[in-house]
Protein backbone atom coordinates (compact mmCIF):
# COMPACT_ATOMS: atom_id res chain seq x y z
CA UNK A 1 0.00 0.00 0.00
CA UNK A 2 1.39 3.38 -1.04
CA UNK A 3 1.84 6.08 1.60
CA UNK A 4 0.83 9.37 0.05
CA UNK A 5 1.73 12.02 2.62
CA UNK A 6 4.69 14.06 1.42
CA UNK A 7 5.04 12.04 -1.78
CA UNK A 8 5.42 13.83 -5.12
CA UNK A 9 2.80 12.31 -7.44
CA UNK A 10 2.29 12.83 -11.16
CA UNK A 11 -1.37 12.50 -12.15
CA UNK A 12 -2.06 11.89 -15.85
CA UNK A 13 -5.56 12.71 -17.07
CA UNK A 14 -7.98 15.25 -15.63
CA UNK A 15 -11.37 13.88 -16.60
CA UNK A 16 -13.96 13.16 -13.92
CA UNK A 17 -12.02 10.24 -12.43
CA UNK A 18 -8.74 12.15 -12.64
CA UNK A 19 -10.10 15.17 -10.79
CA UNK A 20 -11.49 12.85 -8.14
CA UNK A 21 -8.07 11.21 -7.78
CA UNK A 22 -6.45 14.64 -7.53
CA UNK A 23 -8.75 15.66 -4.67
CA UNK A 24 -7.95 12.44 -2.81
CA UNK A 25 -4.21 12.85 -3.34
CA UNK A 26 -4.29 16.45 -2.10
CA UNK A 27 -6.36 15.59 0.97
CA UNK A 28 -3.90 12.78 1.74
CA UNK A 29 -0.99 15.18 1.86
CA UNK A 30 0.62 14.36 -1.48
CA UNK A 31 2.37 16.96 -3.62
CA UNK A 32 0.46 16.67 -6.88
CA UNK A 33 1.48 17.58 -10.41
CA UNK A 34 -1.53 17.01 -12.68
CA UNK A 35 -1.35 17.04 -16.49
CA UNK A 36 -3.75 16.59 -19.38
CA UNK A 37 -3.12 16.79 -23.11
CA UNK A 38 -6.40 18.68 -23.59
CA UNK A 39 -6.88 22.38 -22.94
CA UNK A 40 -10.25 24.04 -23.32
CA UNK A 41 -12.42 26.45 -21.36
CA UNK A 42 -14.55 23.73 -19.80
CA UNK A 43 -11.50 21.80 -18.56
CA UNK A 44 -9.98 25.03 -17.26
CA UNK A 45 -13.14 25.65 -15.21
CA UNK A 46 -13.27 22.09 -13.95
CA UNK A 47 -9.62 22.02 -12.86
CA UNK A 48 -9.48 25.48 -11.27
CA UNK A 49 -10.65 24.16 -7.85
CA UNK A 50 -7.75 21.70 -7.88
CA UNK A 51 -5.19 24.50 -7.84
CA UNK A 52 -6.86 25.87 -4.72
CA UNK A 53 -6.26 22.48 -3.09
CA UNK A 54 -2.55 22.84 -3.83
CA UNK A 55 -2.25 20.83 -7.05
CA UNK A 56 0.06 22.05 -9.80
CA UNK A 57 -2.11 21.78 -12.93
CA UNK A 58 -0.76 21.79 -16.50
CA UNK A 59 -3.14 21.59 -19.45
CA UNK A 60 -2.30 21.08 -23.12
CA UNK A 61 0.79 18.98 -22.39
CA UNK A 62 0.97 15.94 -24.65
CA UNK A 63 4.73 15.53 -24.25
CA UNK A 64 6.50 15.12 -20.90
CA UNK A 65 8.63 17.88 -19.43
CA UNK A 66 11.73 16.85 -17.50
CA UNK A 67 11.18 19.51 -14.82
CA UNK A 68 7.73 18.08 -14.01
CA UNK A 69 9.10 14.53 -13.76
CA UNK A 70 11.85 15.58 -11.39
CA UNK A 71 11.37 14.03 -7.95
CA UNK A 72 8.20 12.12 -8.89
CA UNK A 73 7.78 8.99 -6.75
CA UNK A 74 4.43 7.72 -8.01
CA UNK A 75 2.42 7.99 -11.20
CA UNK A 76 -1.39 7.80 -11.23
CA UNK A 77 -3.19 7.36 -14.53
CA UNK A 78 -6.76 8.34 -15.23
CA UNK A 79 -7.48 8.52 -18.92
CA UNK A 80 -10.35 7.21 -20.98
CA UNK A 81 -8.99 4.03 -22.52
CA UNK A 82 -5.51 3.81 -20.99
CA UNK A 83 -3.11 4.15 -23.88
CA UNK A 84 0.68 4.20 -23.93
CA UNK A 85 1.07 7.97 -23.85
CA UNK A 86 4.41 9.76 -23.85
CA UNK A 87 3.91 10.58 -20.17
CA UNK A 88 3.37 6.92 -19.28
CA UNK A 89 6.41 5.91 -21.31
CA UNK A 90 8.52 8.51 -19.49
CA UNK A 91 7.42 7.23 -16.07
CA UNK A 92 8.18 3.63 -17.03
CA UNK A 93 11.58 4.61 -18.40
CA UNK A 94 12.38 6.17 -15.01
CA UNK A 95 11.11 3.00 -13.27
CA UNK A 96 8.51 4.97 -11.31
CA UNK A 97 5.64 3.00 -9.76
CA UNK A 98 2.49 3.39 -11.81
CA UNK A 99 -1.12 2.76 -10.76
CA UNK A 100 -4.59 3.76 -11.90
CA UNK A 101 -7.22 5.76 -10.06
CA UNK A 102 -9.10 2.54 -9.24
CA UNK A 103 -6.09 1.17 -7.38
CA UNK A 104 -5.50 4.52 -5.68
CA UNK A 105 -9.04 4.62 -4.35
CA UNK A 106 -9.08 0.95 -3.36
CA UNK A 107 -5.96 1.33 -1.22
CA UNK A 108 -7.63 4.06 0.83
CA UNK A 109 -10.99 2.31 1.35
CA UNK A 110 -12.19 1.39 4.84
CA UNK A 111 -14.92 -1.09 3.90
CA UNK A 112 -15.48 -4.33 2.03
CA UNK A 113 -16.06 -4.09 -1.69
CA UNK A 114 -17.90 -6.01 -4.39
CA UNK A 115 -16.43 -5.47 -7.86
CA UNK A 116 -18.27 -6.14 -11.10
CA UNK A 117 -16.72 -6.27 -14.56
CA UNK A 118 -17.57 -7.76 -17.94
CA UNK A 119 -17.95 -6.78 -21.57
CA UNK A 120 -21.69 -6.36 -21.10
CA UNK A 121 -23.93 -5.68 -18.13
CA UNK A 122 -21.44 -4.59 -15.48
CA UNK A 123 -23.14 -1.29 -14.65
CA UNK A 124 -26.69 -2.69 -14.51
CA UNK A 125 -25.46 -5.66 -12.45
CA UNK A 126 -23.62 -3.39 -10.02
CA UNK A 127 -26.73 -1.22 -9.63
CA UNK A 128 -28.88 -4.31 -8.99
CA UNK A 129 -26.47 -5.59 -6.32
CA UNK A 130 -26.46 -2.18 -4.66
CA UNK A 131 -30.26 -2.07 -4.55
CA UNK A 132 -30.59 -5.62 -3.22
CA UNK A 133 -28.12 -4.96 -0.41
CA UNK A 134 -29.72 -1.62 0.42
CA UNK A 135 -33.02 -3.46 0.68
CA UNK A 136 -31.52 -5.69 3.39
CA UNK A 137 -30.53 -2.62 5.44
CA UNK A 138 -26.86 -2.74 4.40
CA UNK A 139 -25.06 0.58 4.04
CA UNK A 140 -23.89 0.55 0.43
CA UNK A 141 -22.77 2.91 -2.30
CA UNK A 142 -22.13 2.49 -6.02
CA UNK A 143 -18.83 3.74 -7.45
CA UNK A 144 -16.28 3.21 -10.20
CA UNK A 145 -18.05 4.85 -13.13
CA UNK A 146 -17.32 8.32 -14.53
CA UNK A 147 -20.23 9.91 -12.64
CA UNK A 148 -19.25 8.31 -9.31
CA UNK A 149 -15.47 7.73 -9.15
CA UNK A 150 -14.08 5.46 -6.44
CA UNK A 151 -11.82 8.19 -5.04
CA UNK A 152 -14.89 10.27 -4.15
CA UNK A 153 -16.21 7.38 -2.04
CA UNK A 154 -13.14 7.06 0.20
CA UNK A 155 -14.13 9.60 2.86
CA UNK A 156 -17.49 7.93 3.53
CA UNK A 157 -16.28 4.35 3.16
CA UNK A 158 -15.76 3.77 6.90
CA UNK A 159 -19.53 4.17 7.31
CA UNK A 160 -20.32 1.58 4.63
CA UNK A 161 -20.83 -2.16 4.79
CA UNK A 162 -20.01 -2.54 1.10
CA UNK A 163 -18.83 -0.36 -1.76
CA UNK A 164 -20.12 -1.70 -5.07
CA UNK A 165 -17.66 -1.12 -7.92
CA UNK A 166 -18.40 -1.20 -11.65
CA UNK A 167 -14.97 -1.44 -13.28
CA UNK A 168 -13.65 -1.79 -16.82
CA UNK A 169 -10.61 -3.55 -18.27
CA UNK A 170 -8.60 -0.34 -18.61
CA UNK A 171 -8.93 0.31 -14.88
CA UNK A 172 -8.01 -3.29 -14.07
CA UNK A 173 -4.82 -3.07 -16.13
CA UNK A 174 -3.27 -0.72 -13.59
CA UNK A 175 -4.17 -2.54 -10.38
CA UNK A 176 -1.62 -4.04 -8.01
CA UNK A 177 -3.40 -4.90 -4.76
CA UNK A 178 -7.09 -4.71 -5.72
CA UNK A 179 -8.80 -7.54 -3.84
CA UNK A 180 -12.60 -7.62 -3.96
CA UNK A 181 -14.44 -9.55 -1.25
CA UNK A 182 -16.77 -10.63 -4.05
CA UNK A 183 -15.72 -10.33 -7.70
CA UNK A 184 -18.36 -10.69 -10.42
CA UNK A 185 -17.52 -11.30 -14.09
CA UNK A 186 -20.63 -11.08 -16.31
CA UNK A 187 -19.03 -12.21 -19.58
CA UNK A 188 -16.06 -11.74 -21.91
CA UNK A 189 -16.72 -10.93 -25.58
CA UNK A 190 -14.51 -9.27 -28.18
CA UNK A 191 -14.13 -5.58 -27.31
CA UNK A 192 -11.49 -2.84 -27.33
CA UNK A 193 -9.41 -4.77 -29.87
CA UNK A 194 -7.94 -1.46 -31.06
CA UNK A 195 -6.20 -1.34 -27.68
CA UNK A 196 -5.56 -5.00 -26.83
CA UNK A 197 -4.90 -6.37 -30.31
CA UNK A 198 -6.17 -9.85 -29.43
CA UNK A 199 -8.50 -11.65 -27.06
CA UNK A 200 -5.68 -13.10 -24.97
CA UNK A 201 -4.61 -9.68 -23.68
CA UNK A 202 -8.22 -8.64 -23.11
CA UNK A 203 -8.99 -11.79 -21.09
CA UNK A 204 -5.81 -11.28 -19.05
CA UNK A 205 -6.91 -7.73 -18.21
CA UNK A 206 -10.32 -8.92 -17.02
CA UNK A 207 -8.81 -11.74 -14.96
CA UNK A 208 -6.71 -9.29 -12.94
CA UNK A 209 -9.76 -8.66 -10.80
CA UNK A 210 -9.28 -12.05 -9.16
CA UNK A 211 -5.47 -12.06 -8.83
CA UNK A 212 -5.25 -10.90 -5.21
CA UNK A 213 -8.35 -12.57 -3.82
CA UNK A 214 -7.98 -14.88 -0.83
CA UNK A 215 -9.37 -18.44 -0.45
CA UNK A 216 -12.24 -17.06 1.68
CA UNK A 217 -13.32 -14.51 -0.98
CA UNK A 218 -15.85 -15.25 -3.70
CA UNK A 219 -15.68 -15.16 -7.51
CA UNK A 220 -19.03 -15.20 -9.34
CA UNK A 221 -18.20 -15.93 -12.97
CA UNK A 222 -20.03 -16.77 -16.17
CA UNK A 223 -18.95 -20.35 -16.93
CA UNK A 224 -17.93 -19.48 -20.50
CA UNK A 225 -15.74 -16.64 -19.23
CA UNK A 226 -14.15 -18.95 -16.66
CA UNK A 227 -13.25 -21.37 -19.45
CA UNK A 228 -11.56 -18.51 -21.34
CA UNK A 229 -9.53 -17.55 -18.26
CA UNK A 230 -8.49 -21.11 -17.48
CA UNK A 231 -7.45 -21.70 -21.10
CA UNK A 232 -4.66 -19.18 -20.44
CA UNK A 233 -3.49 -21.07 -17.38
CA UNK A 234 -4.77 -18.38 -15.02
CA UNK A 235 -5.83 -19.74 -11.63
CA UNK A 236 -8.46 -18.07 -9.45
CA UNK A 237 -7.59 -18.41 -5.74
CA UNK A 238 -11.04 -17.70 -4.30
CA UNK A 239 -14.22 -19.78 -3.99
CA UNK A 240 -16.00 -19.92 -7.36
CA UNK A 241 -19.66 -19.97 -8.31
CA UNK A 242 -20.41 -20.19 -12.03
CA UNK A 243 -23.54 -19.12 -13.86
CA UNK A 244 -24.77 -19.42 -17.43
CA UNK A 245 -27.90 -18.97 -19.51
CA UNK A 246 -27.01 -21.96 -21.69
CA UNK A 247 -24.58 -24.23 -19.83
CA UNK A 248 -26.60 -26.62 -17.64
CA UNK A 249 -23.39 -27.67 -15.86
CA UNK A 250 -22.94 -24.21 -14.35
CA UNK A 251 -23.66 -23.80 -10.64
CA UNK A 252 -26.56 -21.51 -11.55
CA UNK A 253 -28.28 -21.82 -14.92
CA UNK A 254 -31.55 -21.31 -16.77
CA UNK A 255 -33.93 -24.22 -17.35
CA UNK A 256 -37.29 -23.62 -19.05
CA UNK A 257 -37.36 -20.05 -17.81
CA UNK A 258 -36.38 -20.97 -14.24
CA UNK A 259 -33.16 -20.03 -12.46
CA UNK A 260 -31.85 -23.35 -11.20
CA UNK A 261 -29.07 -23.83 -8.65
CA UNK A 262 -26.64 -26.70 -8.27
CA UNK A 263 -24.85 -24.97 -5.37
CA UNK A 264 -24.65 -27.41 -2.40
CA UNK A 265 -27.35 -26.55 0.10
CA UNK A 266 -29.19 -24.37 -2.43
CA UNK A 267 -30.17 -27.02 -4.99
CA UNK A 268 -33.24 -26.52 -7.13
CA UNK A 269 -35.17 -23.54 -8.52
CA UNK A 270 -34.39 -20.20 -6.88
Secondary structure, DSSP 8 states (H G I E B T S, - for coil): ----TT-EEEEE--SHHHHHHHHHHHHTT-EEEEEES---HHHHHHHHHHHHTT-EEEES--S--HHHHTT--EEEE--SS----HHHHHHHHTT-EEEEHHHHHHHH--SEEEEEE-SSSHHHHHHHHHHHHHHTT--EEEESSGGG-GGGGTTTGGG-SEEEEE--HHHHHT-SS---SEEEE----S--HHHHSSHHHHHHHHHGGGTT--TTSEEEEEHHHHHHHHTTT----SEEEEEESS-TTSSEEEETTEEEE-STTS-EE-
